[in-house]
Amino acid sequence: MNLMMLLEMAASGFGERAAVTNGAQTLTYSELFRAAGAAISRAAMLDVSSLALPIGLFGSAWAGVPFAPLNYRLTRSELEALVARITPCYLIAASDRVEELTGLPETTVVPRERFLERTRNPADADSGWPMDPDEIAVLLFTSGTTGAPKAAVLRHKHLVSYILGSVEFGSAPEAAAGLVSVPPYHIAGIAAIASSVYAGRRIVQLPNFSAEAWLELARAERVTHAFVVPTMLARIVEAIGDARSADLPQLQALSYGGGKMPQPVIERAMQLFPGVAFSNAYGLTETSSTLAILGPDDHRTAAASDDPKIRRRLTSVGRALPSVEVQIRDESGNRLGPDERGEIYVRGEQVSGEYLGRGASLDADGWFPTRDAGSMDAEGYLFIEGRADDVIVRGGENMSPGEIEDVLLEHEAVADSAVVGIPDEQWGEAVAAVVVTRPGCSVTEPELQAWVQARLRSSRTPQRIEFRDALPYNETGKLLRRLVRAELLGETP
């Protein structure tokens, strides 16, 4: 099992079909296969999405070395620390970063254009690729929100297992085109390449996201499939404005994931994209992408229901894939029942749970603690309520920020919300909220406090509510609660 196996099957089955498009440049599957044959050493990439991304990914698999896409938004000192952990390193970089990075120990820095030129006329590869499923395929550095980034280890067996269990080979018609706008260092970007190749779907790359650019490219390239994070979809919906539809008749499927989706956003999106099959995918870097999915039928059923319990499923991430097991556990590791909140544990062939230099975080039975807090209803629908570390402890009572945020978002004037714990002399922690109001709407702190108190216990009512124009998210759509908390406390994050 090796990622190259997926590309070899695609090149053999539909070699002259377009595989990836970036602006005016396109590679067929046969061309991508030949380009991957340009042997490289331990490879890393510091760049936005380009043709170098799939070539680097599969070329590394052919050479039997890990591929490590790095966050191009990091500073030189941050990058130097990461590169030092994966040397010797062949670093493919945007041309404007080459001079800055030249001189890093045991690192060969190559501009993207030179790398692409080298792979356009590769020497004939006279050797196969390694087939050991336990070899490392990809190293993805976590965001490092609570310390130095960790390098998540994804072996070939994990990624291939995910693809074989979720994608049908050659299932995409020749006209199918998938728009990828997440950055290369996001697990969704890696998964999108592997799944599109196996399905035979053309990959359309958007190197730098904006809602306007996304809509323009989707129309120009007649995109049929796309993946976005919730903040991207919110901006797309906002950019469309009061129009009756998004005017994307070719779009068939829109998947989203990577963060919490506000119910008003997905409801409006379903109005703007009539006939589009929506899917919410939940996964982690350490699990080779998707673990659970809320599929198109689930979306339609929930949106059409008058039952609050059924309609609430629009805010869930659906049910686990057939190859994945999910449990909710308390702090002592005991399994919890339906609708009880705890930490999410997962198990399956695609789950790595391993970090470079630290070993695996799986327990003796192969379960991985995600550090995500959540609950699961009696029908198996999974609800994510933020990170387990975000739990607010007020007077010994554990509170989920997500539960309070959901109630705030039900108010017609609230567009977005973030709830955090702040120090309190009497209770240990107090509940605080930051709210973004909808354009043209207004609401006061007492009104929102009364709104929450009428729907939850008084202890969950925010003691303090402040209003902002926007909340801080990272580029992959995750709410940066530490920044919210630091601003409320007047601290430097």
C-alpha positions as a printed NumPy array, in Angstrom:
array([[  0.   ,   0.   ,   0.   ],
       [  1.519,   3.271,  -1.199],
       [ -0.073,   6.51 ,  -2.403],
       [  1.609,   5.929,  -5.761],
       [ -0.66 ,   2.927,  -6.203],
       [ -3.615,   5.336,  -6.459],
       [ -1.897,   7.481,  -9.086],
       [ -0.722,   4.453, -11.077],
       [ -4.29 ,   3.155, -11.261],
       [ -5.536,   6.563, -12.41 ],
       [ -2.799,   6.939, -15.045],
       [ -3.534,   3.437, -16.351],
       [ -7.304,   3.896, -16.328],
       [ -7.679,   7.429, -17.702],
       [ -4.196,   8.742, -18.413],
       [ -5.138,  11.492, -20.892],
       [ -7.808,  12.945, -18.619],
       [ -6.948,  16.299, -16.99 ],
       [ -5.762,  15.723, -13.433],
       [ -4.995,  19.167, -12.013],
       [ -5.488,  22.751, -13.189],
       [ -3.87 ,  25.883, -11.794],
       [ -4.58 ,  28.998, -13.829],
       [ -3.444,  28.326, -17.402],
       [ -1.469,  25.213, -16.421],
       [ -2.908,  21.706, -16.578],
       [ -1.432,  18.238, -16.079],
       [ -3.045,  15.029, -17.297],
       [ -2.887,  11.919, -15.144],
       [ -0.145,  10.48 , -17.355],
       [  1.856,  13.696, -17.062],
       [  1.408,  13.764, -13.306],
       [  2.567,  10.15 , -13.113],
       [  5.702,  10.866, -15.149],
       [  6.462,  14.015, -13.157],
       [  6.245,  12.064,  -9.913],
       [  9.022,   9.849, -11.237],
       [ 11.53 ,  12.677, -10.789],
       [ 13.24 ,  11.294,  -7.685],
       [ 13.695,  13.696,  -4.769],
       [ 15.06 ,  13.448,  -1.254],
       [ 13.157,  14.149,   1.96 ],
       [ 10.692,  16.724,   0.583],
       [  8.98 ,  19.705,   2.108],
       [  6.962,  22.48 ,   0.517],
       [  6.518,  26.106,   1.518],
       [  4.084,  27.569,  -0.955],
       [  0.455,  28.102,  -1.851],
       [ -1.277,  25.435,  -3.924],
       [  0.368,  24.87 ,  -7.302],
       [  1.148,  21.972,  -9.611],
       [  4.166,  21.349,  -7.377],
       [  1.846,  20.117,  -4.613],
       [  0.533,  16.886,  -6.199],
       [  3.899,  16.274,  -7.892],
       [  5.705,  16.668,  -4.568],
       [  3.208,  14.465,  -2.736],
       [  3.342,  11.566,  -5.204],
       [  7.021,  12.095,  -6.017],
       [  7.852,  11.673,  -2.342],
       [  5.781,   8.485,  -2.254],
       [  7.698,   7.2  ,  -5.292],
       [ 11.021,   8.014,  -3.623],
       [  9.906,   6.424,  -0.361],
       [ 10.332,   9.598,   1.716],
       [  7.887,  11.699,   3.765],
       [  6.242,  14.771,   2.266],
       [  5.907,  17.772,   4.592],
       [  3.908,  20.811,   3.457],
       [  4.663,  23.766,   5.754],
       [  2.603,  26.783,   6.757],
       [  3.773,  29.611,   4.498],
       [  2.41 ,  32.172,   6.955],
       [  5.046,  31.341,   9.572],
       [  8.032,  33.572,  10.252],
       [ 11.588,  32.577,   9.322],
       [ 12.445,  31.652,  12.908],
       [  9.332,  29.483,  13.184],
       [ 10.097,  27.81 ,   9.876],
       [ 13.712,  27.25 ,  10.84 ],
       [ 12.55 ,  25.364,  13.946],
       [ 10.233,  23.139,  11.896],
       [ 12.702,  22.423,   9.104],
       [ 15.323,  21.422,  11.683],
       [ 13.015,  18.565,  12.674],
       [ 12.777,  17.099,   9.156],
       [ 16.308,  17.476,   7.797],
       [ 17.92 ,  16.57 ,   5.485],
       [ 15.31 ,  18.471,   3.529],
       [ 14.572,  19.321,  -0.114],
       [ 12.399,  22.43 ,   0.283],
       [ 10.213,  23.557,  -2.614],
       [  9.4  ,  27.223,  -2.001],
       [  7.741,  30.213,  -3.576],
       [ 10.39 ,  32.239,  -5.398],
       [ 10.03 ,  35.218,  -3.049],
       [ 10.931,  33.041,  -0.043],
       [ 14.047,  31.358,  -1.474],
       [ 16.588,  34.003,  -0.484],
       [ 15.166,  34.222,   3.016],
       [ 15.474,  30.471,   3.547],
       [ 18.781,  29.824,   1.82 ],
       [ 21.405,  28.753,   4.331],
       [ 19.2  ,  26.623,   6.546],
       [ 21.282,  23.653,   7.753],
       [ 20.995,  20.446,   5.706],
       [ 18.366,  22.074,   3.486],
       [ 18.302,  22.495,  -0.274],
       [ 15.904,  25.308,  -1.153],
       [ 14.514,  25.154,  -4.689],
       [ 12.097,  27.675,  -6.241],
       [  8.834,  26.231,  -7.41 ],
       [  9.507,  27.126, -11.052],
       [ 12.817,  25.243, -11.101],
       [ 11.2  ,  22.211,  -9.481],
       [  8.408,  22.198, -12.05 ],
       [ 10.868,  22.592, -14.904],
       [ 12.826,  19.611, -13.623],
       [  9.713,  17.442, -13.531],
       [  8.48 ,  18.398, -16.998],
       [ 11.155,  16.243, -18.637],
       [ 12.002,  13.619, -16.037],
       [ 14.389,  10.791, -16.693],
       [ 12.682,   7.463, -17.128],
       [ 12.123,   5.964, -13.696],
       [ 13.716,   2.542, -13.741],
       [ 12.615,   1.444, -10.305],
       [  9.342,   0.936,  -8.519],
       [  8.288,   2.57 ,  -5.335],
       [  8.388,   0.95 ,  -1.888],
       [  5.221,  -0.861,  -0.873],
       [  5.73 ,  -1.   ,   2.894],
       [  2.429,   0.306,   4.319],
       [  4.194,   1.395,   7.495],
       [  6.434,   3.913,   5.719],
       [  5.661,   7.565,   6.479],
       [  3.734,   9.231,   3.643],
       [  3.054,  12.7  ,   5.037],
       [  4.132,  14.837,   7.989],
       [  1.663,  17.575,   8.893],
       [  2.503,  20.066,  11.598],
       [ -0.353,  20.957,  13.919],
       [ -1.3  ,  24.59 ,  14.416],
       [  0.542,  24.77 ,  17.729],
       [ -2.171,  26.755,  19.514],
       [ -0.996,  25.537,  22.911],
       [  2.753,  25.222,  22.41 ],
       [  5.229,  24.172,  19.752],
       [  3.636,  22.483,  16.718],
       [  3.687,  18.683,  16.678],
       [  4.398,  16.751,  13.497],
       [  1.503,  14.369,  12.92 ],
       [  2.671,  11.159,  11.237],
       [  0.453,   9.732,   8.506],
       [  1.692,   6.457,   7.102],
       [  0.715,   5.09 ,   3.703],
       [ -1.585,   2.523,   5.32 ],
       [ -3.591,   5.277,   7.019],
       [ -4.136,   7.44 ,   3.939],
       [ -4.749,   4.565,   1.535],
       [ -7.158,   2.941,   3.992],
       [ -9.168,   6.172,   4.158],
       [ -9.316,   6.499,   0.356],
       [-10.22 ,   2.87 ,  -0.311],
       [-12.922,   3.015,   2.358],
       [-14.568,   6.228,   1.163],
       [-13.978,   6.649,  -2.597],
       [-14.969,   4.46 ,  -5.55 ],
       [-12.229,   4.129,  -8.166],
       [-12.955,   6.008, -11.404],
       [-16.359,   7.107, -10.121],
       [-16.052,  10.691, -11.423],
       [-17.152,  11.45 , -15.   ],
       [-14.61 ,  13.201, -17.214],
       [-16.312,  16.591, -16.837],
       [-16.127,  16.491, -13.025],
       [-13.973,  19.189, -11.442],
       [-13.242,  19.666,  -7.748],
       [-12.303,  23.121,  -6.431],
       [ -9.664,  22.971,  -3.678],
       [ -9.178,  26.218,  -1.764],
       [ -7.761,  25.004,   1.549],
       [ -3.991,  25.463,   2.02 ],
       [ -1.572,  22.591,   1.236],
       [ -0.65 ,  22.061,   4.897],
       [ -4.272,  21.276,   5.835],
       [ -5.212,  17.586,   5.937],
       [ -8.227,  18.372,   3.755],
       [ -5.867,  19.576,   1.016],
       [ -3.914,  16.32 ,   1.064],
       [ -7.075,  14.206,   1.232],
       [ -8.638,  16.149,  -1.659],
       [ -5.705,  15.32 ,  -3.92 ],
       [ -5.681,  11.619,  -3.069],
       [ -9.463,  11.184,  -3.292],
       [ -9.773,  13.175,  -6.536],
       [ -6.994,  11.172,  -8.176],
       [ -8.571,   7.859,  -7.2  ],
       [-11.999,   9.018,  -8.402],
       [-10.568,  10.506, -11.62 ],
       [-11.826,  14.011, -10.848],
       [ -9.924,  17.056, -12.131],
       [ -8.484,  19.165,  -9.318],
       [ -8.933,  22.931,  -9.711],
       [ -6.591,  24.855,  -7.401],
       [ -7.363,  28.254,  -5.872],
       [ -4.045,  29.371,  -4.332],
       [ -5.435,  32.295,  -2.31 ],
       [ -9.022,  32.261,  -1.101],
       [-11.462,  35.1  ,  -1.3  ],
       [-15.197,  34.643,  -1.712],
       [-15.213,  36.611,  -4.954],
       [-12.29 ,  34.629,  -6.41 ],
       [-13.926,  31.346,  -5.361],
       [-17.189,  32.205,  -7.105],
       [-15.419,  33.437, -10.233],
       [-13.214,  30.344, -10.537],
       [-16.1  ,  27.964,  -9.81 ],
       [-18.054,  29.489, -12.678],
       [-15.107,  29.708, -15.098],
       [-13.989,  26.107, -14.528],
       [-17.546,  24.698, -14.346],
       [-16.753,  23.217, -10.948],
       [-18.921,  20.284,  -9.91 ],
       [-17.508,  19.584,  -6.426],
       [-15.912,  21.752,  -3.755],
       [-14.701,  21.675,  -0.162],
       [-14.642,  24.714,   2.129],
       [-14.204,  25.424,   5.821],
       [-17.174,  27.084,   7.594],
       [-15.658,  30.572,   7.568],
       [-15.166,  30.296,   3.8  ],
       [-18.792,  29.313,   3.267],
       [-19.943,  32.176,   5.494],
       [-17.968,  34.633,   3.343],
       [-19.278,  33.097,   0.125],
       [-22.843,  33.438,   1.397],
       [-22.146,  37.044,   2.394],
       [-20.623,  37.821,  -1.018],
       [-23.703,  36.463,  -2.82 ],
       [-25.812,  38.81 ,  -0.707],
       [-29.498,  39.117,  -1.482],
       [-29.37 ,  37.158,  -4.738],
       [-31.866,  34.329,  -5.021],
       [-29.188,  31.812,  -5.984],
       [-25.421,  31.469,  -6.311],
       [-25.666,  31.062, -10.111],
       [-23.523,  27.911, -10.17 ],
       [-25.624,  25.465, -12.194],
       [-22.761,  22.967, -12.624],
       [-22.102,  22.609,  -8.885],
       [-23.353,  19.239,  -7.683],
       [-21.761,  18.72 ,  -4.271],
       [-20.401,  21.051,  -1.614],
       [-18.576,  19.619,   1.394],
       [-17.491,  21.564,   4.434],
       [-15.62 ,  20.846,   7.646],
       [-12.744,  21.881,   9.857],
       [-14.78 ,  23.973,  12.266],
       [-18.22 ,  24.634,  13.653],
       [-20.872,  25.574,  11.107],
       [-23.418,  28.129,  12.379],
       [-26.924,  26.886,  11.604],
       [-28.058,  30.161,   9.936],
       [-25.11 ,  29.969,   7.514],
       [-25.834,  26.438,   6.331],
       [-29.555,  27.163,   6.079],
       [-28.891,  30.214,   3.895],
       [-26.336,  28.28 ,   1.822],
       [-28.897,  25.573,   1.1  ],
       [-31.244,  28.27 ,  -0.192],
       [-28.56 ,  29.803,  -2.417],
       [-27.362,  26.471,  -3.81 ],
       [-30.611,  24.655,  -4.661],
       [-30.107,  21.1  ,  -5.802],
       [-26.546,  20.95 ,  -4.421],
       [-25.7  ,  17.967,  -2.22 ],
       [-24.235,  19.289,   1.031],
       [-21.976,  17.198,   3.275],
       [-20.391,  18.085,   6.593],
       [-17.164,  16.136,   7.163],
       [-15.527,  15.786,  10.576],
       [-11.969,  14.612,  10.875],
       [ -8.547,  15.444,  12.22 ],
       [ -5.029,  15.572,  10.902],
       [ -4.195,  12.559,  13.058],
       [ -7.026,  10.525,  11.514],
       [ -6.198,  10.981,   7.802],
       [ -9.186,  13.296,   7.341],
       [-12.868,  12.346,   7.56 ],
       [-14.203,  10.235,  10.429],
       [-17.888,  11.114,  10.318],
       [-20.151,  12.699,   7.742],
       [-23.532,  14.402,   7.644],
       [-24.63 ,  13.528,   4.142],
       [-26.947,  15.213,   1.634],
       [-30.048,  13.282,   2.706],
       [-29.361,  14.168,   6.338],
       [-29.145,  17.847,   5.382],
       [-32.413,  17.767,   3.453],
       [-34.279,  15.85 ,   6.152],
       [-33.083,  18.13 ,   8.939],
       [-33.786,  21.324,   6.998],
       [-37.332,  20.211,   6.174],
       [-38.215,  19.019,   9.686],
       [-40.296,  20.899,  12.254],
       [-38.943,  18.661,  15.015],
       [-36.24 ,  20.646,  16.893],
       [-34.251,  17.463,  17.584],
       [-34.166,  16.549,  13.898],
       [-33.491,  20.11 ,  12.735],
       [-30.641,  20.383,  15.249],
       [-28.785,  17.735,  13.248],
       [-27.833,  20.488,  10.787],
       [-25.281,  21.485,  13.432],
       [-23.979,  17.922,  13.812],
       [-21.186,  16.226,  11.876],
       [-23.351,  13.235,  11.116],
       [-22.485,   9.624,  11.782],
       [-19.215,   7.714,  11.724],
       [-17.93 ,   6.142,   8.518],
       [-18.504,   2.36 ,   8.398],
       [-14.777,   1.772,   8.988],
       [-14.605,   4.037,  12.056],
       [-15.785,   3.582,  15.638],
       [-16.664,   6.526,  17.895],
       [-17.184,   6.692,  21.645],
       [-17.875,   9.514,  24.103],
       [-16.018,   9.123,  27.406],
       [-15.904,  10.966,  30.71 ],
       [-12.75 ,  12.186,  32.463],
       [-12.196,   8.728,  33.961],
       [-12.38 ,   7.032,  30.567],
       [-15.848,   5.546,  31.095],
       [-18.105,   5.323,  28.061],
       [-21.061,   7.697,  28.179],
       [-24.578,   7.253,  26.872],
       [-26.648,   9.192,  24.328],
       [-26.648,  12.994,  24.701],
       [-24.04 ,  12.887,  27.482],
       [-21.116,  15.25 ,  26.948],
       [-17.53 ,  14.107,  27.159],
       [-14.399,  13.596,  25.103],
       [-14.567,  11.997,  21.655],
       [-12.504,   8.825,  21.135],
       [-12.098,   7.195,  17.707],
       [-10.691,   3.945,  16.348],
       [-10.111,   2.606,  12.833],
       [ -7.554,   1.63 ,  10.183],
       [ -7.119,   5.235,   9.043],
       [ -6.397,   6.541,  12.549],
       [ -2.727,   7.284,  13.147],
       [ -2.645,   9.268,  16.381],
       [  1.143,   9.383,  16.082],
       [  3.575,  12.288,  16.342],
       [  7.14 ,  12.412,  15.105],
       [  9.533,  11.705,  17.973],
       [  6.68 ,  11.13 ,  20.426],
       [  5.163,   7.848,  19.347],
       [  1.471,   6.993,  19.153],
       [ -1.246,   8.378,  21.424],
       [ -3.482,   5.322,  21.052],
       [ -4.544,   3.357,  24.096],
       [ -4.03 ,  -0.393,  24.457],
       [ -7.178,  -1.094,  22.426],
       [ -6.292,   1.291,  19.602],
       [ -8.543,   4.204,  20.626],
       [ -7.353,   7.757,  19.948],
       [ -8.4  ,  10.605,  22.279],
       [ -9.254,  13.475,  19.927],
       [ -9.295,  16.154,  22.655],
       [-12.56 ,  17.3  ,  21.082],
       [-15.564,  17.606,  23.361],
       [-18.918,  16.416,  22.132],
       [-21.935,  14.178,  22.446],
       [-23.769,  11.608,  20.354],
       [-27.512,  11.167,  20.157],
       [-29.346,   7.841,  20.238],
       [-29.197,   7.536,  16.438],
       [-25.434,   8.037,  16.355],
       [-25.312,  11.669,  15.208],
       [-22.189,  13.31 ,  16.561],
       [-22.15 ,  16.876,  17.884],
       [-18.828,  18.705,  18.321],
       [-18.636,  21.232,  21.143],
       [-15.086,  22.535,  20.858],
       [-11.85 ,  21.361,  22.375],
       [-11.969,  19.482,  25.671],
       [ -9.491,  22.024,  27.036],
       [-12.026,  24.794,  26.351],
       [-14.477,  23.507,  28.95 ],
       [-15.411,  26.214,  31.468],
       [-15.386,  25.119,  35.104],
       [-17.662,  27.397,  37.13 ],
       [-18.019,  26.496,  40.783],
       [-17.189,  22.869,  40.026],
       [-19.709,  22.673,  37.147],
       [-18.333,  21.828,  33.717],
       [-19.819,  23.878,  30.888],
       [-19.392,  23.514,  27.143],
       [-18.768,  26.798,  25.326],
       [-20.408,  25.31 ,  22.233],
       [-23.717,  24.781,  23.998],
       [-23.898,  28.456,  24.977],
       [-22.727,  29.603,  21.549],
       [-25.504,  27.586,  19.901],
       [-28.119,  29.36 ,  22.006],
       [-26.665,  32.787,  21.214],
       [-26.673,  31.962,  17.503],
       [-30.387,  31.192,  17.683],
       [-31.026,  34.894,  18.314],
       [-32.002,  36.647,  15.088],
       [-29.521,  39.495,  15.667],
       [-26.462,  37.286,  16.24 ],
       [-24.231,  36.32 ,  13.306],
       [-21.342,  34.76 ,  15.245],
       [-20.341,  34.128,  18.841],
       [-17.458,  32.907,  20.973],
       [-17.743,  31.836,  24.596],
       [-14.758,  31.502,  26.933],
       [-14.005,  31.205,  30.626],
       [-12.41 ,  34.124,  32.44 ],
       [-11.032,  34.188,  36.018],
       [-13.559,  34.847,  38.765],
       [-12.78 ,  35.116,  42.486],
       [-16.069,  33.599,  43.618],
       [-16.64 ,  30.858,  41.052],
       [-13.144,  30.14 ,  39.789],
       [-14.248,  30.848,  36.225],
       [-17.03 ,  32.985,  34.834],
       [-18.727,  32.727,  31.443],
       [-17.912,  35.513,  28.981],
       [-19.049,  35.925,  25.377],
       [-18.053,  37.969,  22.358],
       [-20.785,  38.466,  19.781],
       [-20.9  ,  39.649,  16.175],
       [-24.281,  41.067,  15.156],
       [-25.911,  40.763,  11.773],
       [-25.789,  43.768,   9.435],
       [-28.613,  46.147,  10.293],
       [-29.41 ,  44.39 ,  13.581],
       [-28.808,  45.467,  17.139],
       [-29.142,  43.799,  20.519],
       [-27.993,  44.666,  24.031],
       [-26.043,  42.695,  26.609],
       [-29.05 ,  42.383,  28.982],
       [-31.248,  41.165,  26.122],
       [-28.807,  38.402,  25.206],
       [-28.31 ,  37.451,  28.858],
       [-32.072,  37.1  ,  29.248],
       [-32.187,  35.085,  26.004],
       [-29.63 ,  32.561,  27.287],
       [-31.106,  32.376,  30.786],
       [-34.535,  31.526,  29.359],
       [-33.061,  28.546,  27.5  ],
       [-30.277,  27.303,  29.768],
       [-29.608,  27.237,  33.48 ],
       [-28.761,  30.626,  34.97 ],
       [-25.212,  29.452,  35.722],
       [-24.593,  29.235,  31.96 ],
       [-25.679,  32.82 ,  31.312],
       [-22.679,  34.93 ,  30.256],
       [-21.668,  37.266,  33.03 ],
       [-20.08 ,  39.519,  30.426],
       [-20.952,  40.04 ,  26.767],
       [-18.975,  42.263,  24.403],
       [-19.57 ,  43.075,  20.764],
       [-17.048,  42.953,  17.918],
       [-17.074,  43.383,  14.143],
       [-15.507,  39.93 ,  13.653],
       [-14.071,  36.989,  15.582],
       [-10.498,  35.715,  15.148],
       [-10.195,  32.562,  13.04 ],
       [ -7.096,  30.953,  11.602],
       [ -6.782,  30.27 ,   7.878],
       [ -8.288,  26.802,   8.239],
       [-11.444,  28.06 ,   9.929],
       [-10.726,  27.317,  13.583],
       [-11.87 ,  29.835,  16.173],
       [ -8.883,  31.173,  18.12 ],
       [-10.385,  31.195,  21.603],
       [ -7.079,  32.08 ,  23.202],
       [ -7.15 ,  35.401,  21.334],
       [-10.737,  36.055,  22.409],
       [ -9.843,  35.33 ,  26.024],
       [ -6.645,  37.389,  25.902],
       [ -8.48 ,  40.405,  24.479],
       [-11.176,  40.212,  27.142],
       [ -8.492,  40.108,  29.814],
       [ -6.381,  42.835,  28.221],
       [ -3.465,  40.452,  27.794],
       [ -0.977,  39.89 ,  24.988],
       [ -1.638,  36.431,  23.474]])
